[in-house]
């Protein structure tokens, strides 16, 4: 019997398994996939993500996969282009954009190195219950495993959340649709953000010397965008001539991917014998690229809570209720801001005023970006 079974070995689940195993707990980490394997999702890491990777001793391992540290930001909110440089503190860059195959492989390896047992190609079909609490999982082959806790890190369509009956709250339906792909031979070392007539462009260098380009439209434009996604993506880039010229001068190396089901919600992330982390517990529109960094943060919060319960230091209901509260306190301001921007409402006047004030002052611009990334007080 394990102390914890973590269902889902991507960024939330592998990080949680690693942190629990580093605390000396017996952890089983399962996933329906085999690693390394990619996911057609956004994959930029910023805010508290890079510092946590550094704290865990994994930042250099992720960078060694071939993704570049991002220390420059270009931001154009429809007013003017503002560029910040030297955006690193204590050697930790403001961001990085590893492909998910590379990132998830590093995290899974770190979990195994910490002592977690990995079982790939294991699809969880149902939860096991005993005396009214979750007590384990049953896989598609009929294999059963038992644990004191089952942790769902299995994404927004979480089987664990569904089987446990986890309710959602603060729900907002899908606001945007995103299409994206990867180009070779495109110059660019910064994270580039552009807002144009209700569209949003997000671009950055990633592994294998590729350049990632993500474009978002309001969800009510999905039908027209889906009909010719590549043309619509390139035409949107044409509103940013410099970026459009660079991308059109490169070579698209992969198909156009789409993400069109992007509900916004928080779920109650715990119950008797179970807990949720990552997108299983809170899913947000990709507008502010919060998914991975928040998954890392919440893995830390949940691992601490579970460890305190299993060590006998705190009652289960108290520790996990505090986990939910700490998660919500940390995520709500960004959750609301993300909804505001993804719904197409105007950028707050205070932001535009601050941008105008720092324009032309490199040090003030650097401080503006670092503060916006939560790296300065």
N, C-alpha and C positions, 0 to 999 in steps of 0.2 A: 504494500500500500504506500502510495506517495503522499508527501505533504501537499503537493499541488500538481494538478494537471493544467497546463496552459494550452488552450485550443487556438491554433493559429500561430505560425512561426515567422510572421513578418515583423515590421519594425516595432509594433507595440508588444506583441507576444514574445519575440526573441529577447527584447530588452527586459521584459518582466521576468522571464525565466532566468536570464543571466543574473539579474539583481537578487532574485530569491536564492539561486544556487550559491552565489557569493556569500550569502548569509548562512550557508551550511544546510539549507533545506534540500530534501529529496524532491526533485522536480522532473516531471515528464512533459516534454514539449512535442506536440503533434501538429501535423499539417497534411492536407490532402496533396500538396505539391511535393516535388523533389527539388533540391537546391543545388546550384543556383538556378533561378528562374525569374523572368521579368514579369512585371505587372504594367499594364497600360494606364498608369496613374501619374499624377503630379509627383515630383520627387525633389523639390527644392527644400533645403534645411536652413533655417535661419532662427532669429530670436534666441531662445534658450537652448536650441538644438546643438549648435556647435560647442558651446561650453560644456554641455552634458557629455557629448562624445569625448571631449578632452578629459573631463573628470573621470570617465570610465576607462580611459586609456585606449580609446578606439579611434580617435580623430586621425592620427597618422596612418592607421590601417585602412581607413576609408579613403583618405587622399591617395594612398599607395595603389588603389585600384585604377587610378588614372583620371580621376576627376580633379579639377583645379580648385584651389581655394579662391573664394570670391572676396576681394577686398575693395571693390569699386561698385557703386550703385549709380544708375542713371534713372531719373524719375521725371516724367512729364505728365502732369495731370491736366493737360489741355491748356495750360498757361504758358509755360516755357520749360526748357530742359535744364535740369539741375543735376550736376554730377559730383559725387563725393568720392574721394580717394583715401587710401591708407586706412581702410576700415577694418582694423584688427586691433585687438587688445590682448596683451600678454601672449602674443603669437597665435591667438585663436581668431580665424577669419570671421567676418560677419555672416558668411553663408557658404554653402557648397551644394552642388546639384548632382550627386551620384545617381546613376541608374539604379532601379530597384534590385535588379539581379545582383549588382555589386554590393549595395548597402545591406540587403537582407542576408547575403552570404556571410559578410563580416559579423553581423549580429548573431546569426545562428552559430557560427564557429565560436564566438565569444561565450555564448550560452553553454555550449558543449565543453569548452575549456574550463568553465566555472564548475562543471560537474553535472549539468542537466543531461538527461537522457533524451535524445532526439529520435522520433519515429516519423519518418517521411511516408508519403502515400497512405496516410491514415486519415480517412474522412470520418468525422464524428457524425453519427446519425441520430443519436438520442442520448439524453442524460439518464443516469441511474439515480434513483431516490431511495432513501432509507430513513424511516421515522420522520418523514416530512422535510428532509433536507437533501440537497444534491450530494451524492456520494461517489460519483464516478461517471464514466462515459462508456458508450458502446459504439464500436466502429462498424463500418459497412460489412466487414467480413465476419461480424459477430463477436469479435474480440472485445473483452471488457477490461477496463482498468479502473481502479478505485483510488480515491484521494480524499483528504480532509477538505480540500478546496478545489473547485473547478473554475478556472478563469477563462472567460471568453474574450479572445483577442482576434475574433474571426470576422471583423469588418461590419459594415453597415447592415448587411443581411444576416447578422449573427444568428446561427442556430442555437447557441447557448442562450442568448437573450430571449429568443422566441420560446424555447422549451422551458425556461425559467419564468416566463411571464413578466419580463421586465417592462414596465410602462415607460413611455416617452413623455416629455413635456417641453414647453417652449418650442413647439414644432412650427416650422415654416416650410412650405413646399419648395421644390426646386426653383431657383431664381435665374440660373444661367445655364448655358450649354457651352462646352469647351471642345475645341478640336486642336490637335497638335501633331507635330512630327519632328524629325531630326535631319539636319543638313550638314554635309561636310564642306570644308573649304570656305567657312564663314568666319571673318575676323570678329572678335569680340571676347573680352575677358571679364566684363561686368555683368551684374544682374541688371536687366533693362526693363523698365515698367512704363507703359504708355496708356493713357486713357484718351479715346477718340470717339465722340458721338455715341456714347453708350456701349462702346466696345472696349475691351481691355486686352492689351498685349503684354506678354510676360516671356522674356527670352534670356538664355544664359548658356554658358559652355558646360558640357558634361563629358562623360567618359568617351574614350575612343576618338577624341578630337572632334566630336560632334557638337553641334549647336542646336539647342532645344528651343522651339518656338511654340508657345501656347497662346491661343486666342479665345476670348469669351464673348458671347452675345447674350442678350436677354433671352430667356427661355421661349418667349412667344415668337422668336425668329427661327426656332429650331427647324421647322419644315423647309424653309427656304435655304438655310445653311446646309442641312443634311443633303439636299438635292445636288449640291456641287461644293463640297467642303473645301477642296483644295483651292478652287477659284475664289471662294469667299474669304478664305484665310489670306491669300496673297493680296486680294483687293483691300482688305483691312490694313495689311502692312503698308500699302501704298500711301496711307495717311501719315506714315512715318518714313519719308523718302530715304534717309540714310540707311535705316534698318532694311527697308524693302530692297534697296540696291544690293546690299550685302547678301541677303538671303537669296534673291533671284540670281546672283552670281555664283552661288554654291550649287551643290547637288543634293537633292532629297534622297536619303538613304533608306528610309522606311516608309511604310504606308501612313496615311493620315488616320490617326486614332481619334475617337470621340468619347466624351463623358457627358451623358445627358440626364442621368438620374442622380441628382445631388441634393437630397433632402437635408434640411437643417433640423437638428433635434438634440436634446439631451435625454439620456435614459437613466433611470434609477440604476446605479451600477453595482448593486449588491443584493444579496438575500441569504437565506440559510444555506451555507456551504458553497456559494458561488459569488463571482464578481465579474465585472466587465472593465475593459481598458481599451484605449484607442478608439477607432471609429465605431466599435461595438457599443461604446458608452456615450460618445458624443461625436456627431458628424456635422461638418461645416462646409459651406460652399468653398471652393478652392481660392477664392478671390485674394485672400491674404496669405495663402500658402501656410496654413497653421497645422495641417494634419500631422506631419511627422514630428515637429518640435513639441506639439502638445501630447502626442503619444509617448514620447520620451519622458516628459514631465510627469504624466499620469502613471507611467510605469514605476517611477521613483516613489510616488505617493502610495500606490497600491502595494508595492513590495514592502514598504515600511509598515503599512497597516496589517498585512497578512502575517509578517514576521512577528509583530507584537502579539497577535492573537495566538499563534502557534507556540510562542515562547511562554504563554500564560501571563503576559504582562497586562493584557487588557481584554475585556469581554468582546466577543466578535461583533455584536450589534453596535457597540460604542465605537470601536476602531473603524469599522466600515462606514458608519454614518459620518464620521469625521473625514474619511477619504472622500466621500461624495461632496461634503461641504467645502473642503479644501480645493477639490477639482473645480467646483462651481465658482468659488471666489476667484480662482486664478483665470478661468476661461470666460466668464460672463462679459467683462468689458470688451474683449476681442470678439466674442460671439456677436454682440450687439453692433459693434463697429463693422464687422464683416457683413452682417445683414444689411446695414445702411448702404454700404458701397455696392454690394452685389445686386441690390434692388434698383440701382441706377440713380439713387438720390445724390444731390450735389456733395462734392467734397466740402467738409466743414470750412467755414470762412477763416477760422483760426489757423488751419493748416496752410491755406493759401497765403495768408498774411505772413506767417513765419517763413515760408519759402521765399517770399519777396524780400524779407529782411536779411536773410543769409546769402542771397544771391550775390556773387562776386567776391565773397569772403570764404576762402578755402577752409579755414579752421572752423568758422561758424557752420559751414555746410557739413563738415565732418561731424561736428557735435550734433547737428540736426539729425543726421542719419543714424548715428550711434544711439542717440536717445530714442529715436523711433523704433530701433531694434531692441530696446531694453537693455542696452549695454552701458548706458550712462544713467545716473540718477536724475 
